[in-house]
Amino acid sequence: MLLNIFWGILGLYVLLSLLILPMQYRFLIALKKEEAQNKAKGKTHGKMYDNMRAGELVLHENIQGNPVFFLANFLASIIYRIKH
């Protein structure tokens, strides 16, 4: 019984991650593009975050740091590295 519950929860987590994956991938592309633009301007990675508004920082932290999105972030990173 407990094993069925575990597999059900794991299945829902994987399904949620696959649904979120396109959004995470687009976010990752936008973030890399912004990093490249700032690098061309001579700004460091830290300066980029220092210049962000508070709302953008909270959004970035939630998208990248939330453990619920770990699998989607991981898969988006792999897809990004393969494509680029």
PDB file of N, CA, C and O in Angstrom, chain B, residues numbered from 101:
ATOM      1  N   MET B 101       0.823  -1.197   0.000  1.00  0.00           N
ATOM      2  CA  MET B 101       0.000   0.000   0.000  1.00  0.00           C
ATOM      3  C   MET B 101       0.870   1.265   0.000  1.00  0.00           C
ATOM      4  O   MET B 101       0.657   2.183  -0.791  1.00  0.00           O
ATOM      5  N   LEU B 102       1.850   1.287   0.905  1.00  0.00           N
ATOM      6  CA  LEU B 102       2.736   2.452   0.967  1.00  0.00           C
ATOM      7  C   LEU B 102       3.557   2.598  -0.308  1.00  0.00           C
ATOM      8  O   LEU B 102       3.846   3.707  -0.757  1.00  0.00           O
ATOM      9  N   LEU B 103       3.924   1.463  -0.879  1.00  0.00           N
ATOM     10  CA  LEU B 103       4.698   1.503  -2.115  1.00  0.00           C
ATOM     11  C   LEU B 103       3.876   2.104  -3.250  1.00  0.00           C
ATOM     12  O   LEU B 103       4.411   2.848  -4.073  1.00  0.00           O
ATOM     13  N   ASN B 104       2.599   1.795  -3.303  1.00  0.00           N
ATOM     14  CA  ASN B 104       1.724   2.370  -4.327  1.00  0.00           C
ATOM     15  C   ASN B 104       1.587   3.880  -4.152  1.00  0.00           C
ATOM     16  O   ASN B 104       1.569   4.623  -5.134  1.00  0.00           O
ATOM     17  N   ILE B 105       1.491   4.327  -2.917  1.00  0.00           N
ATOM     18  CA  ILE B 105       1.406   5.764  -2.642  1.00  0.00           C
ATOM     19  C   ILE B 105       2.697   6.452  -3.070  1.00  0.00           C
ATOM     20  O   ILE B 105       2.671   7.517  -3.687  1.00  0.00           O
ATOM     21  N   PHE B 106       3.825   5.831  -2.737  1.00  0.00           N
ATOM     22  CA  PHE B 106       5.125   6.383  -3.125  1.00  0.00           C
ATOM     23  C   PHE B 106       5.224   6.525  -4.639  1.00  0.00           C
ATOM     24  O   PHE B 106       5.617   7.579  -5.139  1.00  0.00           O
ATOM     25  N   TRP B 107       4.869   5.464  -5.378  1.00  0.00           N
ATOM     26  CA  TRP B 107       4.944   5.513  -6.838  1.00  0.00           C
ATOM     27  C   TRP B 107       3.968   6.527  -7.416  1.00  0.00           C
ATOM     28  O   TRP B 107       4.260   7.166  -8.427  1.00  0.00           O
ATOM     29  N   GLY B 108       2.814   6.677  -6.781  1.00  0.00           N
ATOM     30  CA  GLY B 108       1.847   7.676  -7.229  1.00  0.00           C
ATOM     31  C   GLY B 108       2.376   9.087  -7.068  1.00  0.00           C
ATOM     32  O   GLY B 108       2.254   9.915  -7.971  1.00  0.00           O
ATOM     33  N   ILE B 109       2.966   9.358  -5.909  1.00  0.00           N
ATOM     34  CA  ILE B 109       3.542  10.686  -5.651  1.00  0.00           C
ATOM     35  C   ILE B 109       4.718  10.943  -6.592  1.00  0.00           C
ATOM     36  O   ILE B 109       4.854  12.038  -7.138  1.00  0.00           O
ATOM     37  N   LEU B 110       5.558   9.940  -6.776  1.00  0.00           N
ATOM     38  CA  LEU B 110       6.697  10.081  -7.684  1.00  0.00           C
ATOM     39  C   LEU B 110       6.223  10.322  -9.117  1.00  0.00           C
ATOM     40  O   LEU B 110       6.796  11.144  -9.831  1.00  0.00           O
ATOM     41  N   GLY B 111       5.194   9.620  -9.530  1.00  0.00           N
ATOM     42  CA  GLY B 111       4.639   9.814 -10.869  1.00  0.00           C
ATOM     43  C   GLY B 111       4.080  11.214 -11.057  1.00  0.00           C
ATOM     44  O   GLY B 111       4.274  11.825 -12.108  1.00  0.00           O
ATOM     45  N   LEU B 112       3.386  11.728 -10.042  1.00  0.00           N
ATOM     46  CA  LEU B 112       2.860  13.096 -10.111  1.00  0.00           C
ATOM     47  C   LEU B 112       3.993  14.118 -10.182  1.00  0.00           C
ATOM     48  O   LEU B 112       3.899  15.112 -10.903  1.00  0.00           O
ATOM     49  N   TYR B 113       5.065  13.865  -9.426  1.00  0.00           N
ATOM     50  CA  TYR B 113       6.213  14.771  -9.442  1.00  0.00           C
ATOM     51  C   TYR B 113       6.859  14.808 -10.829  1.00  0.00           C
ATOM     52  O   TYR B 113       7.196  15.878 -11.335  1.00  0.00           O
ATOM     53  N   VAL B 114       7.025  13.642 -11.434  1.00  0.00           N
ATOM     54  CA  VAL B 114       7.618  13.578 -12.774  1.00  0.00           C
ATOM     55  C   VAL B 114       6.698  14.258 -13.786  1.00  0.00           C
ATOM     56  O   VAL B 114       7.170  14.995 -14.652  1.00  0.00           O
ATOM     57  N   LEU B 115       5.396  14.019 -13.686  1.00  0.00           N
ATOM     58  CA  LEU B 115       4.440  14.656 -14.589  1.00  0.00           C
ATOM     59  C   LEU B 115       4.469  16.175 -14.436  1.00  0.00           C
ATOM     60  O   LEU B 115       4.473  16.901 -15.430  1.00  0.00           O
ATOM     61  N   LEU B 116       4.488  16.654 -13.190  1.00  0.00           N
ATOM     62  CA  LEU B 116       4.577  18.093 -12.938  1.00  0.00           C
ATOM     63  C   LEU B 116       5.862  18.666 -13.527  1.00  0.00           C
ATOM     64  O   LEU B 116       5.853  19.739 -14.131  1.00  0.00           O
ATOM     65  N   SER B 117       6.961  17.948 -13.349  1.00  0.00           N
ATOM     66  CA  SER B 117       8.242  18.414 -13.881  1.00  0.00           C
ATOM     67  C   SER B 117       8.219  18.493 -15.400  1.00  0.00           C
ATOM     68  O   SER B 117       8.766  19.431 -15.981  1.00  0.00           O
ATOM     69  N   LEU B 118       7.593  17.521 -16.044  1.00  0.00           N
ATOM     70  CA  LEU B 118       7.510  17.542 -17.508  1.00  0.00           C
ATOM     71  C   LEU B 118       6.611  18.666 -18.004  1.00  0.00           C
ATOM     72  O   LEU B 118       6.854  19.231 -19.071  1.00  0.00           O
ATOM     73  N   LEU B 119       5.573  18.995 -17.235  1.00  0.00           N
ATOM     74  CA  LEU B 119       4.704  20.105 -17.617  1.00  0.00           C
ATOM     75  C   LEU B 119       5.400  21.455 -17.448  1.00  0.00           C
ATOM     76  O   LEU B 119       5.165  22.382 -18.224  1.00  0.00           O
ATOM     77  N   ILE B 120       6.247  21.559 -16.443  1.00  0.00           N
ATOM     78  CA  ILE B 120       6.954  22.806 -16.150  1.00  0.00           C
ATOM     79  C   ILE B 120       8.195  22.970 -17.031  1.00  0.00           C
ATOM     80  O   ILE B 120       8.690  24.085 -17.200  1.00  0.00           O
ATOM     81  N   LEU B 121       8.690  21.886 -17.581  1.00  0.00           N
ATOM     82  CA  LEU B 121       9.940  21.891 -18.342  1.00  0.00           C
ATOM     83  C   LEU B 121      10.007  22.958 -19.439  1.00  0.00           C
ATOM     84  O   LEU B 121      11.025  23.648 -19.515  1.00  0.00           O
ATOM     85  N   PRO B 122       8.998  23.141 -20.290  1.00  0.00           N
ATOM     86  CA  PRO B 122       9.113  24.188 -21.327  1.00  0.00           C
ATOM     87  C   PRO B 122       9.285  25.594 -20.747  1.00  0.00           C
ATOM     88  O   PRO B 122      10.023  26.409 -21.300  1.00  0.00           O
ATOM     89  N   MET B 123       8.609  25.874 -19.640  1.00  0.00           N
ATOM     90  CA  MET B 123       8.747  27.198 -19.013  1.00  0.00           C
ATOM     91  C   MET B 123      10.141  27.375 -18.429  1.00  0.00           C
ATOM     92  O   MET B 123      10.740  28.443 -18.553  1.00  0.00           O
ATOM     93  N   GLN B 124      10.657  26.328 -17.793  1.00  0.00           N
ATOM     94  CA  GLN B 124      11.993  26.404 -17.215  1.00  0.00           C
ATOM     95  C   GLN B 124      13.042  26.576 -18.313  1.00  0.00           C
ATOM     96  O   GLN B 124      14.015  27.311 -18.141  1.00  0.00           O
ATOM     97  N   TYR B 125      12.839  25.897 -19.432  1.00  0.00           N
ATOM     98  CA  TYR B 125      13.782  26.006 -20.544  1.00  0.00           C
ATOM     99  C   TYR B 125      13.784  27.424 -21.110  1.00  0.00           C
ATOM    100  O   TYR B 125      14.848  27.987 -21.368  1.00  0.00           O
ATOM    101  N   ARG B 126      12.602  28.003 -21.304  1.00  0.00           N
ATOM    102  CA  ARG B 126      12.526  29.385 -21.806  1.00  0.00           C
ATOM    103  C   ARG B 126      13.164  30.359 -20.822  1.00  0.00           C
ATOM    104  O   ARG B 126      13.839  31.305 -21.229  1.00  0.00           O
ATOM    105  N   PHE B 127      12.949  30.127 -19.523  1.00  0.00           N
ATOM    106  CA  PHE B 127      13.559  30.987 -18.508  1.00  0.00           C
ATOM    107  C   PHE B 127      15.079  30.876 -18.572  1.00  0.00           C
ATOM    108  O   PHE B 127      15.781  31.882 -18.472  1.00  0.00           O
ATOM    109  N   LEU B 128      15.583  29.669 -18.737  1.00  0.00           N
ATOM    110  CA  LEU B 128      17.022  29.455 -18.808  1.00  0.00           C
ATOM    111  C   LEU B 128      17.624  30.138 -20.033  1.00  0.00           C
ATOM    112  O   LEU B 128      18.701  30.727 -19.947  1.00  0.00           O
ATOM    113  N   ILE B 129      16.941  30.064 -21.162  1.00  0.00           N
ATOM    114  CA  ILE B 129      17.415  30.737 -22.377  1.00  0.00           C
ATOM    115  C   ILE B 129      17.463  32.249 -22.160  1.00  0.00           C
ATOM    116  O   ILE B 129      18.443  32.901 -22.521  1.00  0.00           O
ATOM    117  N   ALA B 130      16.407  32.801 -21.572  1.00  0.00           N
ATOM    118  CA  ALA B 130      16.368  34.246 -21.319  1.00  0.00           C
ATOM    119  C   ALA B 130      17.466  34.661 -20.347  1.00  0.00           C
ATOM    120  O   ALA B 130      18.086  35.711 -20.517  1.00  0.00           O
ATOM    121  N   LEU B 131      17.706  33.842 -19.332  1.00  0.00           N
ATOM    122  CA  LEU B 131      18.744  34.151 -18.350  1.00  0.00           C
ATOM    123  C   LEU B 131      20.126  34.120 -18.993  1.00  0.00           C
ATOM    124  O   LEU B 131      20.943  35.006 -18.744  1.00  0.00           O
ATOM    125  N   LYS B 132      20.393  33.118 -19.811  1.00  0.00           N
ATOM    126  CA  LYS B 132      21.691  33.030 -20.492  1.00  0.00           C
ATOM    127  C   LYS B 132      21.883  34.198 -21.461  1.00  0.00           C
ATOM    128  O   LYS B 132      22.989  34.724 -21.597  1.00  0.00           O
ATOM    129  N   LYS B 133      20.804  34.600 -22.132  1.00  0.00           N
ATOM    130  CA  LYS B 133      20.877  35.735 -23.049  1.00  0.00           C
ATOM    131  C   LYS B 133      21.201  37.017 -22.285  1.00  0.00           C
ATOM    132  O   LYS B 133      22.024  37.820 -22.725  1.00  0.00           O
ATOM    133  N   GLU B 134      20.549  37.202 -21.140  1.00  0.00           N
ATOM    134  CA  GLU B 134      20.813  38.386 -20.320  1.00  0.00           C
ATOM    135  C   GLU B 134      22.241  38.369 -19.784  1.00  0.00           C
ATOM    136  O   GLU B 134      22.898  39.408 -19.732  1.00  0.00           O
ATOM    137  N   GLU B 135      22.723  37.190 -19.385  1.00  0.00           N
ATOM    138  CA  GLU B 135      24.102  37.080 -18.916  1.00  0.00           C
ATOM    139  C   GLU B 135      25.088  37.440 -20.028  1.00  0.00           C
ATOM    140  O   GLU B 135      26.085  38.118 -19.778  1.00  0.00           O
ATOM    141  N   ALA B 136      24.813  36.990 -21.248  1.00  0.00           N
ATOM    142  CA  ALA B 136      25.698  37.302 -22.376  1.00  0.00           C
ATOM    143  C   ALA B 136      25.703  38.799 -22.670  1.00  0.00           C
ATOM    144  O   ALA B 136      26.753  39.370 -22.963  1.00  0.00           O
ATOM    145  N   GLN B 137      24.538  39.437 -22.595  1.00  0.00           N
ATOM    146  CA  GLN B 137      24.465  40.880 -22.830  1.00  0.00           C
ATOM    147  C   GLN B 137      25.243  41.635 -21.762  1.00  0.00           C
ATOM    148  O   GLN B 137      25.965  42.582 -22.073  1.00  0.00           O
ATOM    149  N   ASN B 138      25.103  41.225 -20.514  1.00  0.00           N
ATOM    150  CA  ASN B 138      25.829  41.893 -19.437  1.00  0.00           C
ATOM    151  C   ASN B 138      27.328  41.640 -19.536  1.00  0.00           C
ATOM    152  O   ASN B 138      28.133  42.515 -19.220  1.00  0.00           O
ATOM    153  N   LYS B 139      27.698  40.442 -19.974  1.00  0.00           N
ATOM    154  CA  LYS B 139      29.116  40.144 -20.137  1.00  0.00           C
ATOM    155  C   LYS B 139      29.718  41.014 -21.241  1.00  0.00           C
ATOM    156  O   LYS B 139      30.858  41.464 -21.132  1.00  0.00           O
ATOM    157  N   ALA B 140      28.942  41.249 -22.307  1.00  0.00           N
ATOM    158  CA  ALA B 140      29.410  42.110 -23.399  1.00  0.00           C
ATOM    159  C   ALA B 140      29.580  43.551 -22.929  1.00  0.00           C
ATOM    160  O   ALA B 140      30.434  44.277 -23.437  1.00  0.00           O
ATOM    161  N   LYS B 141      28.768  43.962 -21.960  1.00  0.00           N
ATOM    162  CA  LYS B 141      28.871  45.316 -21.401  1.00  0.00           C
ATOM    163  C   LYS B 141      29.973  45.415 -20.357  1.00  0.00           C
ATOM    164  O   LYS B 141      30.295  46.510 -19.897  1.00  0.00           O
ATOM    165  N   GLY B 142      30.553  44.277 -19.979  1.00  0.00           N
ATOM    166  CA  GLY B 142      31.614  44.270 -18.987  1.00  0.00           C
ATOM    167  C   GLY B 142      31.128  44.089 -17.564  1.00  0.00           C
ATOM    168  O   GLY B 142      31.904  44.240 -16.621  1.00  0.00           O
ATOM    169  N   LYS B 143      29.853  43.766 -17.394  1.00  0.00           N
ATOM    170  CA  LYS B 143      29.315  43.556 -16.050  1.00  0.00           C
ATOM    171  C   LYS B 143      29.563  42.117 -15.614  1.00  0.00           C
ATOM    172  O   LYS B 143      29.517  41.191 -16.424  1.00  0.00           O
ATOM    173  N   THR B 144      29.822  41.947 -14.336  1.00  0.00           N
ATOM    174  CA  THR B 144      30.018  40.609 -13.801  1.00  0.00           C
ATOM    175  C   THR B 144      28.667  39.973 -13.486  1.00  0.00           C
ATOM    176  O   THR B 144      27.623  40.625 -13.516  1.00  0.00           O
ATOM    177  N   HIS B 145      28.725  38.686 -13.186  1.00  0.00           N
ATOM    178  CA  HIS B 145      27.510  37.947 -12.844  1.00  0.00           C
ATOM    179  C   HIS B 145      26.862  38.538 -11.589  1.00  0.00           C
ATOM    180  O   HIS B 145      25.640  38.666 -11.517  1.00  0.00           O
ATOM    181  N   GLY B 146      27.673  38.891 -10.622  1.00  0.00           N
ATOM    182  CA  GLY B 146      27.155  39.483  -9.389  1.00  0.00           C
ATOM    183  C   GLY B 146      26.513  40.838  -9.612  1.00  0.00           C
ATOM    184  O   GLY B 146      25.487  41.152  -9.008  1.00  0.00           O
ATOM    185  N   LYS B 147      27.115  41.644 -10.479  1.00  0.00           N
ATOM    186  CA  LYS B 147      26.540  42.959 -10.787  1.00  0.00           C
ATOM    187  C   LYS B 147      25.178  42.825 -11.454  1.00  0.00           C
ATOM    188  O   LYS B 147      24.286  43.646 -11.242  1.00  0.00           O
ATOM    189  N   MET B 148      25.029  41.776 -12.265  1.00  0.00           N
ATOM    190  CA  MET B 148      23.745  41.558 -12.925  1.00  0.00           C
ATOM    191  C   MET B 148      22.645  41.377 -11.878  1.00  0.00           C
ATOM    192  O   MET B 148      21.557  41.940 -12.000  1.00  0.00           O
ATOM    193  N   TYR B 149      22.943  40.588 -10.856  1.00  0.00           N
ATOM    194  CA  TYR B 149      21.943  40.364  -9.812  1.00  0.00           C
ATOM    195  C   TYR B 149      21.774  41.588  -8.920  1.00  0.00           C
ATOM    196  O   TYR B 149      20.682  41.837  -8.409  1.00  0.00           O
ATOM    197  N   ASP B 150      22.840  42.348  -8.732  1.00  0.00           N
ATOM    198  CA  ASP B 150      22.726  43.578  -7.942  1.00  0.00           C
ATOM    199  C   ASP B 150      21.826  44.600  -8.625  1.00  0.00           C
ATOM    200  O   ASP B 150      21.142  45.370  -7.951  1.00  0.00           O
ATOM    201  N   ASN B 151      21.819  44.616  -9.942  1.00  0.00           N
ATOM    202  CA  ASN B 151      21.019  45.582 -10.690  1.00  0.00           C
ATOM    203  C   ASN B 151      19.580  45.133 -10.921  1.00  0.00           C
ATOM    204  O   ASN B 151      18.766  45.908 -11.422  1.00  0.00           O
ATOM    205  N   MET B 152      19.254  43.889 -10.561  1.00  0.00           N
ATOM    206  CA  MET B 152      17.877  43.403 -10.739  1.00  0.00           C
ATOM    207  C   MET B 152      16.954  44.034  -9.709  1.00  0.00           C
ATOM    208  O   MET B 152      17.359  44.362  -8.594  1.00  0.00           O
ATOM    209  N   ARG B 153      15.695  44.193 -10.118  1.00  0.00           N
ATOM    210  CA  ARG B 153      14.689  44.671  -9.169  1.00  0.00           C
ATOM    211  C   ARG B 153      14.367  43.549  -8.188  1.00  0.00           C
ATOM    212  O   ARG B 153      14.649  42.379  -8.448  1.00  0.00           O
ATOM    213  N   ALA B 154      13.775  43.920  -7.067  1.00  0.00           N
ATOM    214  CA  ALA B 154      13.477  42.941  -6.019  1.00  0.00           C
ATOM    215  C   ALA B 154      12.536  41.855  -6.521  1.00  0.00           C
ATOM    216  O   ALA B 154      12.715  40.682  -6.192  1.00  0.00           O
ATOM    217  N   GLY B 155      11.546  42.226  -7.306  1.00  0.00           N
ATOM    218  CA  GLY B 155      10.600  41.242  -7.830  1.00  0.00           C
ATOM    219  C   GLY B 155      11.270  40.225  -8.734  1.00  0.00           C
ATOM    220  O   GLY B 155      10.946  39.038  -8.690  1.00  0.00           O
ATOM    221  N   GLU B 156      12.207  40.689  -9.557  1.00  0.00           N
ATOM    222  CA  GLU B 156      12.936  39.779 -10.438  1.00  0.00           C
ATOM    223  C   GLU B 156      13.817  38.835  -9.635  1.00  0.00           C
ATOM    224  O   GLU B 156      13.945  37.658  -9.971  1.00  0.00           O
ATOM    225  N   LEU B 157      14.422  39.353  -8.575  1.00  0.00           N
ATOM    226  CA  LEU B 157      15.262  38.503  -7.733  1.00  0.00           C
ATOM    227  C   LEU B 157      14.448  37.410  -7.053  1.00  0.00           C
ATOM    228  O   LEU B 157      14.874  36.257  -6.992  1.00  0.00           O
ATOM    229  N   VAL B 158      13.276  37.779  -6.544  1.00  0.00           N
ATOM    230  CA  VAL B 158      12.416  36.795  -5.879  1.00  0.00           C
ATOM    231  C   VAL B 158      11.951  35.747  -6.883  1.00  0.00           C
ATOM    232  O   VAL B 158      11.944  34.554  -6.581  1.00  0.00           O
ATOM    233  N   LEU B 159      11.565  36.190  -8.073  1.00  0.00           N
ATOM    234  CA  LEU B 159      11.139  35.259  -9.112  1.00  0.00           C
ATOM    235  C   LEU B 159      12.274  34.314  -9.484  1.00  0.00           C
ATOM    236  O   LEU B 159      12.070  33.105  -9.595  1.00  0.00           O
ATOM    237  N   HIS B 160      13.458  34.859  -9.675  1.00  0.00           N
ATOM    238  CA  HIS B 160      14.608  34.033 -10.036  1.00  0.00           C
ATOM    239  C   HIS B 160      14.915  33.022  -8.935  1.00  0.00           C
ATOM    240  O   HIS B 160      15.160  31.848  -9.215  1.00  0.00           O
ATOM    241  N   GLU B 161      14.901  33.475  -7.693  1.00  0.00           N
ATOM    242  CA  GLU B 161      15.187  32.570  -6.582  1.00  0.00           C
ATOM    243  C   GLU B 161      14.149  31.459  -6.499  1.00  0.00           C
ATOM    244  O   GLU B 161      14.494  30.303  -6.257  1.00  0.00           O
ATOM    245  N   ASN B 162      12.883  31.803  -6.698  1.00  0.00           N
ATOM    246  CA  ASN B 162      11.826  30.799  -6.616  1.00  0.00           C
ATOM    247  C   ASN B 162      11.921  29.798  -7.761  1.00  0.00           C
ATOM    248  O   ASN B 162      11.745  28.597  -7.554  1.00  0.00           O
ATOM    249  N   ILE B 163      12.196  30.283  -8.953  1.00  0.00           N
ATOM    250  CA  ILE B 163      12.266  29.385 -10.108  1.00  0.00           C
ATOM    251  C   ILE B 163      13.491  28.481 -10.026  1.00  0.00           C
ATOM    252  O   ILE B 163      13.396  27.290 -10.322  1.00  0.00           O
ATOM    253  N   GLN B 164      14.622  29.019  -9.636  1.00  0.00           N
ATOM    254  CA  GLN B 164      15.849  28.232  -9.635  1.00  0.00           C
ATOM    255  C   GLN B 164      16.109  27.495  -8.321  1.00  0.00           C
ATOM    256  O   GLN B 164      16.801  26.477  -8.319  1.00  0.00           O
ATOM    257  N   GLY B 165      15.574  27.986  -7.215  1.00  0.00           N
ATOM    258  CA  GLY B 165      15.920  27.404  -5.933  1.00  0.00           C
ATOM    259  C   GLY B 165      14.870  26.524  -5.303  1.00  0.00           C
ATOM    260  O   GLY B 165      15.142  25.872  -4.295  1.00  0.00           O
ATOM    261  N   ASN B 166      13.678  26.483  -5.864  1.00  0.00           N
ATOM    262  CA  ASN B 166      12.597  25.700  -5.285  1.00  0.00           C
ATOM    263  C   ASN B 166      12.838  24.217  -5.545  1.00  0.00           C
ATOM    264  O   ASN B 166      13.008  23.819  -6.698  1.00  0.00           O
ATOM    265  N   PRO B 167      12.858  23.389  -4.497  1.00  0.00           N
ATOM    266  CA  PRO B 167      13.120  21.960  -4.698  1.00  0.00           C
ATOM    267  C   PRO B 167      12.048  21.251  -5.530  1.00  0.00           C
ATOM    268  O   PRO B 167      12.317  20.199  -6.110  1.00  0.00           O
ATOM    269  N   VAL B 168      10.854  21.808  -5.594  1.00  0.00           N
ATOM    270  CA  VAL B 168       9.797  21.208  -6.411  1.00  0.00           C
ATOM    271  C   VAL B 168      10.192  21.243  -7.883  1.00  0.00           C
ATOM    272  O   VAL B 168       9.806  20.361  -8.650  1.00  0.00           O
ATOM    273  N   PHE B 169      10.954  22.252  -8.280  1.00  0.00           N
ATOM    274  CA  PHE B 169      11.339  22.422  -9.677  1.00  0.00           C
ATOM    275  C   PHE B 169      12.695  21.799 -10.005  1.00  0.00           C
ATOM    276  O   PHE B 169      13.214  22.016 -11.099  1.00  0.00           O
ATOM    277  N   PHE B 170      13.278  21.033  -9.086  1.00  0.00           N
ATOM    278  CA  PHE B 170      14.629  20.506  -9.294  1.00  0.00           C
ATOM    279  C   PHE B 170      14.727  19.668 -10.568  1.00  0.00           C
ATOM    280  O   PHE B 170      15.623  19.886 -11.384  1.00  0.00           O
ATOM    281  N   LEU B 171      13.824  18.722 -10.743  1.00  0.00           N
ATOM    282  CA  LEU B 171      13.890  17.847 -11.917  1.00  0.00           C
ATOM    283  C   LEU B 171      13.696  18.643 -13.202  1.00  0.00           C
ATOM    284  O   LEU B 171      14.403  18.408 -14.182  1.00  0.00           O
ATOM    285  N   ALA B 172      12.760  19.570 -13.214  1.00  0.00           N
ATOM    286  CA  ALA B 172      12.536  20.395 -14.404  1.00  0.00           C
ATOM    287  C   ALA B 172      13.765  21.261 -14.701  1.00  0.00           C
ATOM    288  O   ALA B 172      14.146  21.412 -15.862  1.00  0.00           O
ATOM    289  N   ASN B 173      14.385  21.827 -13.665  1.00  0.00           N
ATOM    290  CA  ASN B 173      15.602  22.627 -13.861  1.00  0.00           C
ATOM    291  C   ASN B 173      16.729  21.768 -14.419  1.00  0.00           C
ATOM    292  O   ASN B 173      17.444  22.175 -15.334  1.00  0.00           O
ATOM    293  N   PHE B 174      16.876  20.587 -13.860  1.00  0.00           N
ATOM    294  CA  PHE B 174      17.931  19.673 -14.288  1.00  0.00           C
ATOM    295  C   PHE B 174      17.745  19.277 -15.751  1.00  0.00           C
ATOM    296  O   PHE B 174      18.695  19.310 -16.533  1.00  0.00           O
ATOM    297  N   LEU B 175      16.526  18.905 -16.115  1.00  0.00           N
ATOM    298  CA  LEU B 175      16.246  18.517 -17.496  1.00  0.00           C
ATOM    299  C   LEU B 175      16.407  19.699 -18.452  1.00  0.00           C
ATOM    300  O   LEU B 175      16.921  19.534 -19.559  1.00  0.00           O
ATOM    301  N   ALA B 176      15.972  20.887 -18.034  1.00  0.00           N
ATOM    302  CA  ALA B 176      16.128  22.077 -18.876  1.00  0.00           C
ATOM    303  C   ALA B 176      17.608  22.383 -19.101  1.00  0.00           C
ATOM    304  O   ALA B 176      17.998  22.774 -20.201  1.00  0.00           O
ATOM    305  N   SER B 177      18.427  22.211 -18.077  1.00  0.00           N
ATOM    306  CA  SER B 177      19.868  22.442 -18.217  1.00  0.00           C
ATOM    307  C   SER B 177      20.491  21.454 -19.191  1.00  0.00           C
ATOM    308  O   SER B 177      21.333  21.824 -20.009  1.00  0.00           O
ATOM    309  N   ILE B 178      20.078  20.202 -19.101  1.00  0.00           N
ATOM    310  CA  ILE B 178      20.608  19.186 -20.017  1.00  0.00           C
ATOM    311  C   ILE B 178      20.208  19.504 -21.452  1.00  0.00           C
ATOM    312  O   ILE B 178      21.041  19.446 -22.356  1.00  0.00           O
ATOM    313  N   ILE B 179      18.945  19.837 -21.663  1.00  0.00           N
ATOM    314  CA  ILE B 179      18.471  20.165 -23.013  1.00  0.00           C
ATOM    315  C   ILE B 179      19.200  21.394 -23.545  1.00  0.00           C
ATOM    316  O   ILE B 179      19.567  21.437 -24.719  1.00  0.00           O
ATOM    317  N   TYR B 180      19.412  22.396 -22.690  1.00  0.00           N
ATOM    318  CA  TYR B 180      20.119  23.607 -23.119  1.00  0.00           C
ATOM    319  C   TYR B 180      21.551  23.276 -23.546  1.00  0.00           C
ATOM    320  O   TYR B 180      22.028  23.766 -24.570  1.00  0.00           O
ATOM    321  N   ARG B 181      22.227  22.450 -22.763  1.00  0.00           N
ATOM    322  CA  ARG B 181      23.614  22.098 -23.100  1.00  0.00           C
ATOM    323  C   ARG B 181      23.696  21.292 -24.386  1.00  0.00           C
ATOM    324  O   ARG B 181      24.650  21.437 -25.150  1.00  0.00           O
ATOM    325  N   ILE B 182      22.708  20.448 -24.630  1.00  0.00           N
ATOM    326  CA  ILE B 182      22.703  19.663 -25.865  1.00  0.00           C
ATOM    327  C   ILE B 182      22.457  20.566 -27.071  1.00  0.00           C
ATOM    328  O   ILE B 182      23.119  20.425 -28.099  1.00  0.00           O
ATOM    329  N   LYS B 183      21.510  21.492 -26.948  1.00  0.00           N
ATOM    330  CA  LYS B 183      21.157  22.356 -28.079  1.00  0.00           C
ATOM    331  C   LYS B 183      22.165  23.468 -28.320  1.00  0.00           C
ATOM    332  O   LYS B 183      22.302  23.938 -29.449  1.00  0.00           O
ATOM    333  N   HIS B 184      22.871  23.896 -27.282  1.00  0.00           N
ATOM    334  CA  HIS B 184      23.797  25.018 -27.440  1.00  0.00           C
ATOM    335  C   HIS B 184      25.200  24.511 -27.179  1.00  0.00           C
ATOM    336  O   HIS B 184      26.158  25.280 -27.254  1.00  0.00           O
TER     337      HIS B 184
END
